[in-house]
Amino acid sequence: MNVLKYPMITISISFVIGILVNYFFLLSFTQISLFVFFFFSIFLFTFFRARKELFQDIYFGFNCYLLVASLGSMAHYLNSDLNYDNHYSKIMVNEKNEIIGTVSSIIKANEKYNKYIVALEKCNNKKSIGKILLYYSKEDTLGLRVGQRIVFYEKLNKTPKAFNPNQFDYSKYLEKQNIYHQVFCKQNKIVKLGVVKGYEYFFQEMRTKLRESFSIHGFDVKTRSILEALILGQRSYMDKETMNDYSKAGVIHILAISGLHIGILFVFLSGLLKPLEKKKYGRYLKLIIIITLLWGFAIITGFSASVARAVTLFTFVSIGKFYYRQLGVYNGIAISALALLAYNPNFIFDIGFQLSYSAVISILLFQPFYEKAYFTKNKVGIYFIDIILVSLAAQIGVLPLSLYYFNQLPLLFLAANLLVIPVASGILIIGIITLILNFVFQPLAVILGKIITYLIWLMNNYVAYISKIEKGSINNISFNLLLVVLLYLFIIALVFLMYNRKWYAFRNLIFSILLFQVAYVLIKKNEANYDEFLVYNSKKSLITIKRKNQAIFYTNSEGNNNIIIDDYIQSTFIDSVKIEPLQNVLLYNDRRVLVIDSNSVYRISLKPDIVVLTCSPKINLERLISETKPQIIIADNSNPFYKIEQWKTTCRKEKIPFHATAEKGFYRLK
C-alpha cells in the first residue's frame, strides 16, 4: 500500500509532529508565530511557483508539511490554559483563595470524598479561567450536580506527582486536561449559588433520567452496571472483580464505549436501512440518517470524549467510503484524527484515542486478506470467522500499546471475543430499544429487560471462566517506549510484505525483527548494569535492594504492595525477584541500613549510614542521631503526620538530611 495515495495521512502525521514538538520543547507564542509566518510565506511562494510548472516539485509538498507542523504547535500552545494571563494560577496566592466556579463534570468518588471538575469564573474577585479538581466531603449526602455554581475559600494545592517509581502519574493525566490544582472541602466550606443550565447540565440531567428509567426492571447491581457501561458510558458503578475479569480475558474494551460499539451500531443501522438504497437519493438519505442517529447516541451517552472521538471517526469513514470507497476510508480516518486534534491536541496523549485509531487502521489494513480464510459459504460461519479475524487484526494493531500501558498479553482473547462480541452487540442493540420503550411502552420493555438480564449473565459468567484459566494471560511484561516504536515498525514491515511480495519487503521485515531483538538485548543489559536501594511511599512499609538483574523486596505486607512491586518489575526488566520479611539491618553495597519499626529496638554499635523509620517507632531521635550519627534519615508513609513533622524539626536542628516519602515521594540511592 502506497501511503502517498492518501495525502491526509501525511498531513495528519505532520500535525501530530508539531504537537509533539511543542509538548517537549515548550515554544513561546512568538517563536511559534514566527514559524507559522515563515512557512506560510514560503508556502505562498512555492504554491504560485508550482502552478507554473507542469509537475509539482518536492519543495511545495515538503513546505506544506512544515506549515502544518507549525500549525500543530500553535494548536497545542493555544489549547493550554496556562498560557493565558487570566488563568487562575497567575492570580492565586499561597494561602486561601476565594474561588467561584461551576461544576462541569462528576468523577468516580472514593471512600471519603465525591470528586468534581470545577470550571472557574473568578479567583480572588478577578475574572479567571481554568479548571480544578474538587474533593467534596460525603457529609453532604446531596453532593453537587453538574451546572452547580459554588463559592469556597480554601488553599489550592498542586495535584500530587507519582510518589513511587513507574507508578501511573495522575497529575500528568490531569495536566493534559488543563487541571493543575486540587482542593479538599468539607460540607460547611462550600456555598451553593444556584444552577447554570448549560449544555453540560442538559447532558447530565438527560443521562440521569435515562439511568432512572431502568429502575422498572429491577436489575441487580452487576447487571445494571454492565448495561449502563455499554449504553450510557457509565463505568463508575462497576465493581473491581468484574473489571479484573474482563481485563484478564482481553475484552475490557467491551465495557468502554468506543469504536467497537459505534461500529456495531453502524453495521446494524446499515443493514436496517438497506432498503432505502433502492429509492431515488436513497443512498444519500441513508448516510444522513445513520450519521444523525450515531450523533444522537453520542448525546445520549453524555457526549463523553471517547464517544465523540468514535462517532467523529465513523462519520468521516462513512462519508469517505460513500464517495471514494477504500481510498476515502483511509483519508476519512486521517481527516477525523486531524479534526479531533485541532479541537484538542492533547487527545494524542489519550490512551483511548491511540487504541481506537490503532485498532481501526489495523482492521482496515488486514481486511483485504479476510476472504482467503473463509472455508465455508455459510453466513453464520462467515460471521464467526469475521469475529475471529477482526479481533486478531485489532489485537495486532493495539499490541505494542497494550504491552506498554497494561504490561500484559491475554492469550485467550480470541476465545473470549468469539462469544462476547455477538452477545455484547445484542445487549447494545436490545438495550437501546429497551431504553426507548422505557418511556413509550413499558410492558414490552420489561420483556426485553429479561432477555438483557440473561445475556449479561451469560457474558459475565463466560468472561469469568476465561479469566480464571491458569496461564490464560502473560503478566508483568517489561516494555518501554522504544520497543513500542520498533514493534510498530515490525508490524508496518509485515503489512508492507503482505501488499508487496517482493524481496526488498521481506528484507525490511527481517531487518525490523533484528532491530527489535538488538534493542531488547541492549535495554536488558543497560538495566542490569546498575544497583539501587529504594524506600517506597507505602502505608505498609516496602524496601527494595536491586543488584544487577535481581531485586529483593522487603515487606511484611506483600498483598498491600503488589501493585508497587509489579510496577517496579515491569519497568526494570529484571528476571529474578525475591520477597522477604522486613529486617532491622540491611546491607546495600558498602552502606549499612538500620530499619527501626514499632518495636523501637536498635543496636548503638551498628553505626548505620541510613536510618529508615517505619511503623511509628517510639524513639528519642536526638539521642539516636547522637549515638549512631547517620548520613540521612528516611521516614516512610507508615508513620503518622505529626511524628514526621517532629522528626523533620529535629533533623533540621541536628543538620541531618531528612526525607519523608509522604512529602517527597520514594527515596532512591544508586
ZAMARGU-4260 file (C-alpha; in steps of 0.2 Angstrom, whole numbers, plus 5000, padded with zeros to 4 digits):
<rodrens>
0) 5000/5000/5000 | 5007/5017/4995 | 5004/5029/5009 | 5006/5044/4996 | 4989/5039/4989
5) 4982/5046/5005 | 4988/5064/5007 | 4978/5067/5023 | 4988/5053/5032 | 5004/5063/5029
10) 4996/5079/5033 | 4989/5072/5049 | 5006/5065/5054 | 5014/5082/5051 | 5001/5090/5063
15) 5005/5077/5076 | 5024/5080/5075 | 5020/5099/5078 | 5010/5095/5093 | 5024/5084/5100
20) 5037/5097/5096 | 5028/5110/5107 | 5024/5097/5120 | 5043/5093/5123 | 5051/5110/5119
25) 5038/5122/5126 | 5040/5135/5112 | 5034/5153/5116 | 5020/5161/5106 | 5032/5172/5097
30) 5043/5158/5091 | 5028/5148/5085 | 5021/5163/5076 | 5037/5166/5068 | 5037/5148/5062
35) 5019/5149/5055 | 5023/5166/5046 | 5039/5160/5039 | 5032/5143/5032 | 5016/5152/5026
40) 5026/5164/5016 | 5036/5150/5008 | 5020/5141/5005 | 5013/5155/4995 | 5029/5156/4985
45) 5030/5138/4981 | 5012/5137/4978 | 5012/5150/4964 | 5029/5143/4958 | 5021/5125/4957
50) 5006/5132/4947 | 5018/5137/4933 | 5026/5120/4932 | 5020/5105/4923 | 5023/5094/4938
55) 5023/5099/4956 | 5040/5098/4964 | 5046/5092/4980 | 5048/5109/4988 | 5030/5113/4988
60) 5025/5097/4997 | 5039/5097/5009 | 5034/5115/5014 | 5016/5110/5016 | 5021/5098/5029
65) 5032/5111/5038 | 5017/5123/5038 | 5005/5110/5045 | 5018/5105/5059 | 5019/5123/5064
70) 5000/5125/5065 | 5000/5109/5076 | 5012/5118/5088 | 5001/5133/5088 | 4986/5122/5091
75) 4994/5114/5106 | 5000/5131/5113 | 4983/5139/5112 | 4975/5123/5120 | 4985/5126/5136
80) 4976/5137/5149 | 4992/5140/5157 | 4997/5151/5143 | 4983/5164/5146 | 4986/5179/5158
85) 4969/5177/5166 | 4972/5159/5171 | 4969/5157/5190 | 4987/5152/5193 | 4993/5169/5189
90) 4980/5177/5201 | 4980/5164/5216 | 4990/5166/5232 | 4999/5153/5243 | 4986/5155/5256
95) 4967/5153/5255 | 4959/5159/5239 | 4941/5164/5236 | 4935/5153/5221 | 4919/5155/5212
100) 4916/5142/5199 | 4904/5129/5191 | 4904/5110/5192 | 4907/5104/5174 | 4908/5085/5177
105) 4907/5072/5190 | 4922/5059/5193 | 4921/5042/5202 | 4921/5045/5220 | 4932/5037/5233
110) 4928/5032/5251 | 4928/5049/5259 | 4925/5061/5245 | 4915/5065/5230 | 4925/5071/5216
115) 4921/5085/5203 | 4929/5095/5190 | 4925/5114/5193 | 4927/5127/5179 | 4932/5143/5187
120) 4924/5160/5184 | 4933/5171/5197 | 4948/5169/5208 | 4950/5182/5222 | 4937/5193/5214
125) 4946/5193/5197 | 4939/5185/5182 | 4949/5170/5178 | 4949/5154/5168 | 4955/5136/5172
130) 4949/5120/5180 | 4952/5112/5197 | 4949/5095/5204 | 4937/5097/5219 | 4936/5084/5233
135) 4920/5087/5242 | 4916/5078/5259 | 4902/5065/5258 | 4895/5073/5274 | 4884/5082/5261
140) 4873/5067/5256 | 4865/5078/5242 | 4883/5082/5235 | 4884/5093/5220 | 4877/5092/5202
145) 4883/5097/5185 | 4880/5115/5182 | 4880/5119/5201 | 4888/5136/5204 | 4898/5136/5220
150) 4910/5148/5231 | 4923/5142/5243 | 4938/5150/5252 | 4952/5137/5253 | 4970/5134/5248
155) 4973/5127/5231 | 4986/5113/5231 | 4996/5106/5216 | 4990/5089/5210 | 5002/5077/5218
160) 5015/5069/5207 | 5018/5050/5207 | 5026/5045/5224 | 5033/5028/5218 | 5044/5024/5203
165) 5035/5020/5187 | 5018/5022/5195 | 5003/5030/5185 | 5006/5048/5186 | 4988/5055/5189
170) 4995/5073/5190 | 5001/5072/5172 | 4985/5064/5166 | 4976/5079/5174 | 4988/5092/5166
175) 4983/5085/5149 | 4966/5091/5153 | 4971/5108/5159 | 4969/5103/5178 | 4984/5108/5189
180) 4977/5110/5206 | 4966/5102/5218 | 4956/5107/5234 | 4948/5097/5248 | 4932/5105/5255
185) 4920/5100/5270 | 4902/5102/5269 | 4901/5119/5278 | 4915/5126/5267 | 4905/5127/5251
190) 4891/5139/5247 | 4879/5134/5233 | 4874/5149/5222 | 4862/5140/5211 | 4862/5130/5194
195) 4869/5136/5177 | 4858/5127/5165 | 4871/5125/5150 | 4874/5110/5139 | 4884/5101/5152
200) 4869/5102/5164 | 4857/5096/5150 | 4868/5081/5146 | 4869/5076/5164 | 4851/5078/5168
205) 4846/5068/5152 | 4858/5054/5157 | 4851/5054/5175 | 4833/5052/5168 | 4839/5038/5156
210) 4848/5029/5171 | 4832/5030/5182 | 4821/5023/5168 | 4830/5006/5171 | 4823/5005/5188
215) 4807/4997/5182 | 4817/4981/5178 | 4824/4978/5195 | 4841/4973/5188 | 4854/4968/5201
220) 4869/4979/5204 | 4881/4969/5192 | 4868/4968/5178 | 4864/4986/5179 | 4882/4992/5179
225) 4886/4982/5164 | 4871/4989/5154 | 4875/5007/5159 | 4893/5005/5154 | 4888/4998/5137
230) 4874/5010/5133 | 4877/5026/5144 | 4896/5025/5145 | 4895/5025/5164 | 4908/5014/5172
235) 4908/5022/5189 | 4897/5009/5197 | 4907/4994/5190 | 4915/4983/5204 | 4933/4979/5203
240) 4931/4960/5201 | 4921/4962/5185 | 4934/4974/5179 | 4948/4962/5183 | 4939/4948/5174
245) 4936/4957/5158 | 4954/4964/5158 | 4962/4946/5161 | 4951/4939/5147 | 4957/4953/5135
250) 4939/4961/5132 | 4940/4976/5144 | 4936/4987/5128 | 4918/4980/5129 | 4915/4990/5145
255) 4920/5007/5137 | 4910/5014/5123 | 4922/5016/5109 | 4924/5012/5090 | 4918/4994/5093
260) 4901/5000/5100 | 4899/5013/5086 | 4904/5001/5073 | 4891/4988/5079 | 4878/5002/5078
265) 4884/5007/5061 | 4883/4989/5054 | 4866/4987/5062 | 4859/5003/5055 | 4867/5000/5038
270) 4858/4983/5037 | 4841/4991/5044 | 4841/5005/5031 | 4847/4995/5016 | 4830/4995/5008
275) 4832/5014/5006 | 4846/5011/4993 | 4833/5006/4980 | 4824/5023/4981 | 4830/5039/4972
280) 4843/5048/4983 | 4841/5034/4995 | 4859/5031/4997 | 4861/5050/5002 | 4846/5048/5014
285) 4853/5033/5022 | 4870/5041/5025 | 4862/5056/5033 | 4850/5045/5044 | 4865/5035/5050
290) 4876/5049/5054 | 4862/5058/5063 | 4857/5043/5074 | 4876/5040/5078 | 4877/5058/5085
295) 4861/5056/5094 | 4868/5041/5103 | 4883/5051/5107 | 4872/5064/5115 | 4863/5050/5125
300) 4879/5044/5132 | 4883/5062/5138 | 4894/5066/5124 | 4910/5060/5133 | 4927/5062/5124
305) 4928/5043/5120 | 4911/5043/5112 | 4914/5059/5102 | 4930/5053/5095 | 4922/5036/5090
310) 4907/5045/5081 | 4918/5058/5073 | 4929/5044/5066 | 4915/5034/5059 | 4907/5050/5052
315) 4922/5053/5041 | 4924/5035/5037 | 4906/5034/5032 | 4907/5049/5021 | 4924/5043/5014
320) 4918/5026/5010 | 4902/5033/5002 | 4911/5044/4990 | 4928/5036/4986 | 4927/5018/4993
325) 4943/5012/5001 | 4954/5027/4996 | 4941/5038/5005 | 4941/5027/5021 | 4959/5030/5024
330) 4958/5048/5021 | 4942/5049/5031 | 4951/5041/5046 | 4965/5054/5044 | 4953/5069/5042
335) 4944/5063/5058 | 4960/5062/5068 | 4965/5079/5061 | 4949/5087/5066 | 4949/5080/5084
340) 4967/5085/5086 | 4964/5103/5080 | 4949/5103/5093 | 4960/5096/5107 | 4978/5092/5103
345) 4980/5083/5120 | 4970/5069/5113 | 4986/5062/5105 | 4991/5058/5123 | 4975/5049/5127
350) 4976/5030/5128 | 4958/5028/5121 | 4962/5039/5106 | 4978/5029/5102 | 4970/5012/5105
355) 4954/5017/5094 | 4964/5023/5079 | 4977/5009/5080 | 4963/4996/5080 | 4953/5003/5066
360) 4968/5006/5055 | 4974/4988/5058 | 4957/4981/5054 | 4956/4990/5038 | 4974/4985/5033
365) 4971/4967/5035 | 4953/4967/5028 | 4958/4963/5010 | 4965/4946/5016 | 4950/4940/5026
370) 4941/4931/5012 | 4956/4919/5010 | 4952/4912/5027 | 4934/4908/5023 | 4932/4889/5022
375) 4913/4890/5021 | 4900/4899/5012 | 4888/4898/5027 | 4883/4916/5033 | 4884/4911/5051
380) 4901/4903/5049 | 4907/4918/5040 | 4901/4929/5053 | 4910/4920/5067 | 4926/4919/5056
385) 4925/4938/5054 | 4924/4940/5073 | 4940/4930/5075 | 4949/4939/5060 | 4943/4956/5066
390) 4948/4953/5084 | 4965/4946/5078 | 4968/4961/5067 | 4963/4974/5080 | 4974/4965/5093
395) 4989/4966/5081 | 4986/4984/5079 | 4985/4988/5098 | 4998/4975/5104 | 5013/4987/5106
400) 5002/5000/5116 | 4994/4986/5126 | 5011/4979/5131 | 5017/4997/5136 | 5002/5003/5145
405) 4995/4987/5153 | 5010/4976/5153 | 5000/4960/5150 | 4996/4949/5135 | 4979/4940/5136
410) 4981/4923/5126 | 4963/4919/5126 | 4956/4935/5118 | 4950/4926/5103 | 4940/4913/5113
415) 4933/4927/5123 | 4929/4938/5109 | 4920/4924/5100 | 4906/4925/5112 | 4907/4942/5120
420) 4906/4952/5104 | 4890/4945/5097 | 4882/4945/5114 | 4888/4962/5118 | 4881/4968/5101
425) 4864/4960/5106 | 4864/4969/5123 | 4869/4985/5115 | 4855/4985/5101 | 4842/4977/5113
430) 4847/4989/5127 | 4844/5005/5116 | 4827/4998/5110 | 4823/4995/5128 | 4829/5012/5134
435) 4816/5020/5121 | 4802/5008/5126 | 4805/5013/5145 | 4797/5029/5140 | 4785/5023/5127
440) 4778/5005/5131 | 4784/4998/5147 | 4777/4981/5146 | 4787/4976/5131 | 4802/4985/5139
445) 4801/4973/5154 | 4801/4958/5142 | 4816/4964/5133 | 4824/4968/5150 | 4823/4949/5155
450) 4832/4945/5139 | 4846/4958/5143 | 4847/4950/5160 | 4851/4933/5153 | 4863/4939/5140
455) 4873/4949/5153 | 4873/4934/5165 | 4879/4923/5150 | 4893/4936/5146 | 4899/4939/5163
460) 4900/4920/5168 | 4909/4916/5151 | 4922/4930/5154 | 4924/4925/5172 | 4928/4907/5166
465) 4940/4913/5153 | 4949/4925/5166 | 4952/4911/5179 | 4960/4899/5167 | 4978/4897/5173
470) 4991/4904/5161 | 4977/4912/5151 | 4987/4928/5151 | 5006/4934/5152 | 5008/4947/5165
475) 5021/4959/5171 | 5029/4961/5154 | 5043/4974/5153 | 5040/4986/5139 | 5046/5004/5135
480) 5043/5017/5123 | 5057/5012/5111 | 5051/4995/5110 | 5033/5001/5106 | 5041/5011/5091
485) 5051/4996/5085 | 5036/4984/5087 | 5026/4995/5076 | 5040/4996/5064 | 5039/4977/5063
490) 5020/4977/5060 | 5022/4990/5046 | 5035/4979/5038 | 5024/4964/5039 | 5009/4973/5031
495) 5020/4980/5018 | 5026/4962/5014 | 5008/4956/5013 | 5004/4970/5000 | 5021/4969/4991
500) 5028/4951/4990 | 5045/4957/4984 | 5062/4953/4991 | 5065/4970/4997 | 5049/4969/5008
505) 5055/4953/5015 | 5072/4960/5019 | 5064/4975/5028 | 5054/4963/5038 | 5069/4953/5044
510) 5078/4969/5047 | 5064/4976/5059 | 5065/4959/5068 | 5083/4960/5071 | 5082/4979/5076
515) 5069/4974/5089 | 5079/4960/5096 | 5095/4970/5097 | 5086/4984/5106 | 5078/4972/5118
520) 5095/4964/5122 | 5103/4982/5125 | 5089/4988/5136 | 5091/4972/5147 | 5109/4974/5148
525) 5108/4993/5152 | 5095/4989/5166 | 5107/4975/5173 | 5122/4987/5174 | 5116/4997/5190
530) 5112/4993/5208 | 5099/5004/5218 | 5091/5005/5235 | 5073/5011/5237 | 5062/5016/5251
535) 5044/5017/5244 | 5030/5029/5249 | 5018/5015/5256 | 5007/5013/5271 | 5013/4996/5273
540) 5032/4998/5273 | 5042/4992/5257 | 5061/4992/5254 | 5069/4986/5238 | 5088/4982/5235
545) 5092/4979/5217 | 5108/4971/5212 | 5111/4969/5193 | 5097/4958/5187 | 5090/4953/5204
550) 5078/4963/5216 | 5074/4959/5234 | 5058/4966/5241 | 5057/4968/5260 | 5040/4970/5267
555) 5028/4962/5280 | 5013/4965/5269 | 5016/4958/5252 | 4997/4959/5247 | 4996/4978/5250
560) 5011/4981/5240 | 5008/4970/5225 | 5004/4985/5213 | 5020/4994/5218 | 5031/4978/5216
565) 5023/4974/5199 | 5026/4992/5193 | 5045/4990/5198 | 5047/4973/5190 | 5039/4979/5173
570) 5050/4994/5172 | 5067/4987/5176 | 5066/4971/5165 | 5073/4961/5180 | 5072/4941/5179
575) 5075/4937/5197 | 5063/4943/5211 | 5063/4938/5230 | 5051/4944/5243 | 5057/4943/5261
580) 5051/4950/5278 | 5057/4967/5283 | 5073/4966/5293 | 5081/4978/5305 | 5098/4978/5297
585) 5101/4978/5278 | 5117/4980/5268 | 5117/4989/5252 | 5135/4988/5244 | 5146/4997/5257
590) 5132/5005/5266 | 5123/4999/5282 | 5104/5002/5283 | 5095/5002/5300 | 5077/5000/5300
595) 5068/5005/5316 | 5050/4999/5317 | 5036/4999/5331 | 5047/4988/5342 | 5059/5003/5343
600) 5074/4991/5345 | 5091/4995/5338 | 5110/4992/5341 | 5120/5008/5346 | 5136/4999/5339
605) 5129/4997/5322 | 5134/5015/5316 | 5122/5015/5301 | 5124/5026/5285 | 5105/5026/5283
610) 5091/5026/5296 | 5073/5021/5290 | 5059/5025/5302 | 5044/5014/5299 | 5028/5009/5308
615) 5028/5024/5321 | 5043/5019/5332 | 5044/5027/5349 | 5061/5034/5350 | 5071/5049/5355
620) 5078/5055/5338 | 5090/5067/5345 | 5098/5053/5355 | 5098/5041/5340 | 5107/5054/5330
625) 5120/5057/5344 | 5123/5039/5346 | 5123/5032/5328 | 5127/5048/5318 | 5118/5043/5301
630) 5121/5052/5285 | 5102/5053/5281 | 5086/5048/5290 | 5071/5042/5280 | 5053/5041/5286
635) 5041/5031/5276 | 5022/5033/5274 | 5018/5021/5288 | 5021/5035/5301 | 5008/5047/5307
640) 5010/5065/5300 | 5013/5073/5317 | 5028/5062/5321 | 5035/5066/5303 | 5034/5084/5307
645) 5043/5082/5324 | 5057/5072/5316 | 5059/5084/5302 | 5061/5098/5315 | 5074/5088/5325
650) 5084/5084/5309 | 5084/5102/5304 | 5091/5106/5321 | 5104/5092/5321 | 5108/5097/5302
655) 5104/5079/5296 | 5096/5077/5279 | 5078/5071/5282 | 5067/5063/5268 | 5049/5060/5271
660) 5041/5049/5257 | 5024/5056/5261 | 5030/5073/5255 | 5044/5070/5243 | 5040/5053/5236
665) 5051/5037/5236 | 5069/5038/5241 | 5082/5031/5229 | 5100/5028/5231 | 5111/5021/5217
</rodrens>
